[in-house]
């Protein structure tokens, strides 16, 4: 039961998605590293669209590189959060 006259006490909780164990965070970081490698390897394969693109890579392969960067960033964040 809540007493209406009590002093307010600020509370803090971990944001959603942070309720994983350090071991699970390490597993997710490894999965992200695998996904990053997969995307980068795929982007290295030149296709007909890559050869015709002025940037030297097609839109799909550029998107793969963007995803690989996002995976790497998230993996680093998980590792940093685990070190806290």
PLY file of the C-alpha trace (Angstrom):
ply
format ascii 1.0
element vertex 84
property float x
property float y
property float z
element edge 83
property int vertex1
property int vertex2
end_header
0.00 0.00 0.00
1.31 3.48 -0.86
1.34 6.21 1.76
0.29 9.46 0.07
2.48 11.45 2.46
5.75 9.67 1.73
8.78 11.41 0.24
9.22 10.71 -3.47
12.19 8.51 -4.24
13.59 8.58 -7.77
14.05 5.18 -9.32
16.18 4.02 -12.20
15.86 0.92 -14.26
17.83 -0.45 -17.16
16.36 0.39 -20.55
14.64 -2.41 -22.47
17.11 -4.80 -24.06
19.65 -4.33 -21.28
18.21 -7.15 -19.23
20.62 -9.71 -20.65
23.42 -11.33 -18.75
27.07 -10.50 -19.47
27.47 -13.97 -21.00
24.49 -13.35 -23.28
25.89 -9.94 -24.23
29.15 -11.65 -25.23
27.20 -14.14 -27.36
25.31 -11.31 -29.07
28.59 -9.46 -29.67
30.05 -12.58 -31.32
26.92 -12.97 -33.46
27.22 -9.34 -34.52
30.87 -9.88 -35.43
29.85 -12.88 -37.56
27.09 -10.85 -39.23
29.52 -7.99 -39.86
32.01 -10.35 -41.49
29.27 -11.92 -43.63
28.09 -8.51 -44.89
31.64 -7.29 -45.63
32.52 -10.52 -47.46
29.38 -10.23 -49.57
30.08 -6.59 -50.39
33.54 -7.51 -51.68
32.02 -9.62 -54.45
31.66 -7.45 -57.54
28.44 -7.84 -59.48
27.38 -6.35 -62.83
25.67 -3.46 -61.02
28.88 -2.76 -59.05
30.91 -2.60 -62.25
28.47 -0.07 -63.72
28.19 2.06 -60.55
30.24 5.26 -60.39
31.02 4.60 -56.71
32.46 1.18 -57.60
29.75 -0.65 -55.69
26.04 -1.13 -56.23
23.37 0.09 -53.84
22.87 -3.39 -52.35
26.57 -3.79 -51.56
26.80 -0.26 -50.16
23.83 -1.10 -47.92
25.66 -4.27 -46.81
28.65 -2.12 -45.80
26.37 0.24 -43.87
24.86 -2.72 -42.03
28.34 -4.10 -41.30
29.29 -0.74 -39.78
26.11 -0.72 -37.67
26.81 -4.27 -36.45
30.38 -3.32 -35.53
29.20 -0.20 -33.66
26.62 -2.17 -31.68
29.15 -4.90 -30.90
31.58 -2.31 -29.53
28.79 -0.77 -27.45
27.91 -4.16 -25.97
31.55 -4.78 -25.08
31.84 -1.35 -23.46
28.60 -1.82 -21.51
29.87 -5.19 -20.28
33.05 -3.56 -18.97
31.13 -1.16 -16.71
0 1
1 2
2 3
3 4
4 5
5 6
6 7
7 8
8 9
9 10
10 11
11 12
12 13
13 14
14 15
15 16
16 17
17 18
18 19
19 20
20 21
21 22
22 23
23 24
24 25
25 26
26 27
27 28
28 29
29 30
30 31
31 32
32 33
33 34
34 35
35 36
36 37
37 38
38 39
39 40
40 41
41 42
42 43
43 44
44 45
45 46
46 47
47 48
48 49
49 50
50 51
51 52
52 53
53 54
54 55
55 56
56 57
57 58
58 59
59 60
60 61
61 62
62 63
63 64
64 65
65 66
66 67
67 68
68 69
69 70
70 71
71 72
72 73
73 74
74 75
75 76
76 77
77 78
78 79
79 80
80 81
81 82
82 83
